[in-house]
Amino acid sequence: MLLAIDIGNTQTVLGCFKEGTIRCVGRISTDQRRTTDESHLLIQSILQSHGVELTEIEGVILSSVVPPVTSILSDVARTRLGIEAIVVGVGTRTGLKIKVENPREVGADRIVNAIAAFHLTQSATISIDLGTAITFDVIDSSGAYLGGAIAPGVNLGLDALFSGTAKLPRVDLVPPPATVGRNTVQSIQSGIFFGTVAMIDGMVDRIKAEMQDTEIKVVATGGNAQIIAESTTSIERVEPDLTLMGLYLIYERNR
């Protein structure tokens, strides 16, 4: 069984694959202060809650945007499981042509998402990850990664309004009843929610206008993908486990 780990700024997602199928998915907070022992026990507990024992794990692959946590979880794989984890980065065989000025600058999660999105669509694709940041990653019809865009995530916007103002309250991300809010809470929800929807649709239109491919698919993932996608006109498909799928594909190419 393969253990795929996606280390994000806010959450770390664990996925177990058996014969190409996701058997379980678990999430923990990303915390740089955890020790190897603490991380080991937490991962063990999460997997056991899904009926998976660590002794069943035969391979480990990591993608990460938090280097200190990468070191800790790589150490867990090495010292507790006896497995040298594959860490997605420079030198990892991905099968993806990266046509940007400095490939080393591209986050591992963005490359992983691009690989999975193209695998799903077999077409020119825009992959959108709605997590701590909102990332747009563009793959052409030949499977080459062209680059993309990065914007602040929805929760960052909500937190910034709450922490940066004296009177605005913290609100939950829910679709407001109308664009014109009738109270402060609805007004914040409208600005953040519909503002994000408009930004996504507008960015997709601009990206498509710059591309030469005629048929371009749009795939979304991330914690806020489903709720946002339902109000957009551009997102065609939501894949909650897109990053884990990409990690599995990369593992198969490097095992």
C-alpha positions in Angstrom: 0.0 0.0 0.0 1.2 3.5 -0.8 1.0 6.4 1.6 0.8 9.7 -0.2 1.2 12.9 1.9 0.4 16.4 0.7 1.9 19.0 3.1 0.1 22.3 2.7 0.4 25.6 4.6 -2.7 24.9 6.7 -3.5 21.2 6.4 -1.6 18.0 5.7 -3.6 15.4 3.8 -2.8 11.7 4.0 -4.0 9.2 1.4 -3.6 5.5 1.2 -3.6 3.8 -2.2 -4.1 0.1 -2.9 -3.8 -1.1 -6.5 -4.4 2.5 -7.8 -7.5 3.1 -5.7 -7.7 5.5 -2.8 -8.6 3.4 0.3 -8.7 6.2 2.8 -8.0 10.0 3.2 -7.2 11.7 6.5 -6.3 15.3 7.4 -4.2 16.8 10.2 -3.1 20.4 10.8 0.3 21.4 9.5 2.4 22.1 12.5 6.2 22.7 12.3 6.5 22.2 16.1 5.6 18.5 16.1 8.5 16.1 16.7 9.1 12.9 14.7 7.6 10.9 17.6 4.5 13.0 17.7 4.0 12.9 14.0 4.5 9.2 13.9 1.8 8.6 16.6 -0.6 11.0 14.9 -0.3 9.4 11.5 -0.6 6.0 13.0 -3.8 7.0 14.8 -5.3 8.5 11.7 -4.6 5.5 9.5 -5.8 3.0 12.2 -9.1 5.0 12.4 -9.5 4.0 8.8 -8.6 0.4 9.3 -5.0 0.7 7.9 -1.9 -0.4 9.9 1.5 1.1 9.3 2.8 -2.4 8.6 0.8 -2.4 5.4 2.6 0.7 4.0 5.1 -0.3 1.3 5.9 3.1 -0.2 5.7 6.8 0.8 5.6 9.9 -1.4 5.5 13.5 -0.2 4.8 16.9 -1.8 5.2 19.9 0.4 5.3 23.7 0.6 6.6 23.6 4.2 10.2 22.4 4.2 10.6 21.8 8.0 7.6 19.5 8.0 9.0 17.7 5.0 12.1 16.8 7.0 10.0 15.6 9.9 7.7 13.3 7.9 10.5 12.0 5.8 12.2 11.1 9.1 9.0 9.3 10.2 9.0 7.2 7.0 12.7 6.4 7.3 13.0 5.6 11.0 9.5 4.3 11.8 8.6 2.6 8.6 12.0 1.7 7.1 11.0 3.4 3.9 12.9 6.2 2.0 10.2 8.6 1.0 10.0 10.1 -2.5 9.9 13.8 -2.1 8.6 15.6 -5.2 11.1 18.2 -6.3 14.0 18.8 -8.7 15.1 15.4 -10.1 11.8 13.7 -9.6 10.5 12.0 -12.8 7.1 13.6 -13.4 6.6 13.2 -17.1 5.7 16.9 -17.3 7.5 19.4 -19.4 7.8 22.6 -17.3 8.0 25.6 -19.6 8.6 28.4 -17.1 11.6 30.7 -16.6 12.7 28.9 -13.4 11.2 25.5 -12.8 12.7 25.3 -9.3 10.4 28.1 -8.2 7.2 26.2 -9.0 5.7 24.6 -5.8 5.6 20.8 -5.8 1.8 20.9 -5.1 1.2 22.8 -8.3 3.2 20.4 -10.4 1.4 17.4 -8.8 -2.0 19.0 -9.4 -1.1 19.7 -13.0 -0.1 16.1 -13.6 -3.3 14.8 -12.1 -5.5 17.3 -14.0 -4.0 16.5 -17.4 -4.3 12.7 -16.6 -8.0 13.2 -16.0 -8.8 15.3 -19.0 -6.2 14.4 -21.6 -6.7 17.9 -22.8 -5.5 21.5 -22.3 -6.4 22.2 -18.7 -6.6 24.9 -16.1 -6.2 23.4 -12.6 -7.5 25.6 -9.7 -6.6 24.8 -6.1 -8.7 26.7 -3.6 -6.7 26.3 -0.4 -4.7 28.8 1.7 -3.8 30.4 -1.6 -5.8 30.1 -4.8 -3.5 28.8 -7.5 -4.2 28.6 -11.2 -2.0 26.1 -13.1 -2.1 25.8 -16.9 -1.3 22.7 -19.0 -1.5 22.8 -22.8 -2.8 20.0 -25.0 0.7 18.5 -25.3 0.9 18.0 -21.5 3.4 20.9 -21.0 3.1 23.1 -17.9 3.0 26.7 -18.9 2.8 28.5 -15.6 -0.2 30.1 -13.8 -1.3 32.6 -11.2 -1.4 32.9 -7.4 -4.0 34.8 -5.4 -4.9 35.0 -1.7 -7.2 32.3 -0.5 -10.8 32.8 0.7 -9.9 32.2 4.4 -7.0 34.5 4.2 -9.3 37.2 3.0 -11.8 36.6 5.9 -8.9 36.5 8.4 -7.5 39.8 7.0 -10.8 41.6 7.3 -11.2 40.4 10.9 -7.7 41.1 12.1 -7.1 44.3 10.1 -10.2 46.2 11.1 -11.6 47.4 14.4 -15.3 46.6 14.0 -15.8 43.9 11.3 -16.7 40.5 12.7 -15.3 37.1 11.8 -17.8 35.3 9.6 -18.2 31.8 8.1 -17.8 31.2 4.4 -21.3 30.5 3.2 -23.0 31.8 0.0 -25.0 34.9 1.0 -28.7 35.3 -0.1 -27.8 38.1 -2.5 -24.9 40.1 -3.8 -26.2 43.2 -2.0 -25.8 42.4 1.7 -28.5 43.7 4.0 -26.3 43.6 7.0 -22.5 43.6 7.8 -22.2 39.8 7.9 -23.9 39.4 4.5 -21.9 42.2 3.1 -18.6 40.5 4.1 -19.8 37.1 2.8 -20.8 38.7 -0.5 -17.5 40.5 -1.0 -15.4 37.4 -0.2 -17.6 34.8 -1.8 -18.9 36.5 -4.9 -15.6 38.4 -5.2 -13.8 35.0 -5.4 -16.3 33.6 -7.9 -15.9 36.6 -10.1 -12.1 36.5 -9.8 -12.0 32.8 -10.8 -14.3 33.3 -13.8 -12.4 36.4 -14.9 -9.0 34.7 -14.6 -10.2 31.6 -16.5 -11.5 33.9 -19.3 -8.1 35.8 -19.4 -6.1 32.5 -19.4 -8.2 31.0 -22.2 -7.7 34.1 -24.3 -4.0 33.8 -24.0 -3.9 30.1 -24.9 -3.8 28.7 -28.4 -5.8 25.5 -27.6 -9.4 25.5 -28.6 -10.7 23.0 -26.0 -9.6 23.8 -22.4 -11.0 22.0 -19.4 -11.2 23.5 -15.9 -10.7 21.3 -12.8 -10.8 22.5 -9.2 -9.6 21.0 -5.9 -8.9 22.2 -2.4 -10.9 22.7 0.8 -13.2 25.5 -0.6 -13.5 24.1 -4.2 -17.0 22.6 -4.0 -18.8 25.5 -2.4 -17.1 28.0 -4.7 -17.5 25.9 -7.9 -21.2 25.7 -7.6 -21.5 29.5 -8.2 -18.9 29.8 -11.0 -19.6 29.4 -14.7 -16.0 28.2 -15.5 -15.3 25.3 -13.2 -16.4 22.1 -14.9 -15.2 19.4 -12.5 -14.3 19.3 -8.8 -11.8 16.6 -7.7 -11.2 16.7 -3.9 -8.3 14.2 -4.1 -6.6 15.7 -7.1 -3.2 16.2 -5.4 -3.2 12.7 -3.9 -4.0 11.3 -7.4 -1.0 13.2 -8.8 1.2 11.9 -6.1 0.2 8.3 -6.9 1.0 8.9 -10.6 4.4 10.3 -9.8 5.1 7.4 -7.5 4.4 4.9 -10.2 6.9 6.7 -12.5 9.6 6.7 -9.8 9.1 3.4 -8.0 
